[in-house]
């Protein structure tokens, strides 16, 4: 039986403020803003372009990393210059894990789950549509909502996965799945795939019914606090994620049998990106490794100068990933060859996002960078006040991102809207 509770309460959370003035936008979205692309590619050399194929035919609108394969790509052109349109308080905790990322609902509202334990719906002008508390845990949520069929699904550090109505903020169901549900849920065909942390330390992965919240399947073989978002490769019948025990685990999608595990040699904390049948695996072994999705064999390994817990972006056969050494790297997907690297003044632990011409990446120097995908040169950078660890959300008229709360202060970490100037 699932550990299922239903809470009919809705609590308002205050502390919303505005900063900045409205500006005109120069963003142009060439794809659907509501349906994340797959990864734009399929197996090497097969010539199939999947960039316009939706991830799921039954109501998926958006989720973390822009799709099932966690490739972190968006078909949009960003401006050459930006400014802050508004900033709204979000994160207030000091837990060092990467924070959740803004997500766009079909209505155009921006949903943010933060480390206070609430989910906020913000209008494009920064006003609060609703704010709902889903957890009393002092670490709240570090995940990003998956939105489908009018519901937002998000996990919290008390081990609960919640379904919240996108339009009203009303809680539909809450299910306890373990000690912590820090990973962002992955939605596919009416099911939620979630990596779960347990005490001791231990871990598991669950498949839940998205309508009822019931846990339908669980595998407890992952250990040591897995909080890497599940990636799904439908064409190769695989779903996989990394764990703090150093392994990347893979199961068959059709029958949920474990098919392989790959030892990275260090904690695998960040989401794994898949493109052309290759899983790009970040590791605290100070490496980025390319692994065959079907059999788990190593294709190449690239060494950085520090831990790697940045979610890679993969676009046009190039991997973009950051490291604790402060660099953002561009690597050839097929060979692992370094194409360029660009330094920042802090760790890069968030999620890289590849647009048509740029890669967006945040740093512990409190700055979001837009780097030219061709050579890594800095097109623009914009400084906030806290470490940038979220995945930037690129819409048809703006860029949204969140930050950690500044250390040793009472100030909140903000959710920012950037527009072109």
Secondary structure, DSSP 8 states (H G I E B T S, - for coil): --EEE--------------S-------EE-S-SSS----S--STTS----TTS-S-SSSEEE-GGGSTT---B--EE--SSEEEEEEEE-------S-----EE-TTS-EEEE-TTSEEEEE-TTS-EEEEEE----TT---S--EEETTEEEEE-TTSEEEEEETTT--EEEEEE-SSB--S--EEETTEEEEEEEETTTEEEEEEEETTT--EEEEE---BS------EEEGGGTEEEEE-TTSEEEEEETTT--EEEEEE-SS---S--EEETTEEEEEETTTEEEEEETTT--EEEEEE-SS---SB-EEETTEEEEE-TTSEEEEEETTT--EEEEEE-SS---SB-EE-SSEEEEE-TTSEEEEEETTT--EEEEEE-SS---SB-EE-SS-EEEE----TTSS---EEEEEEE-
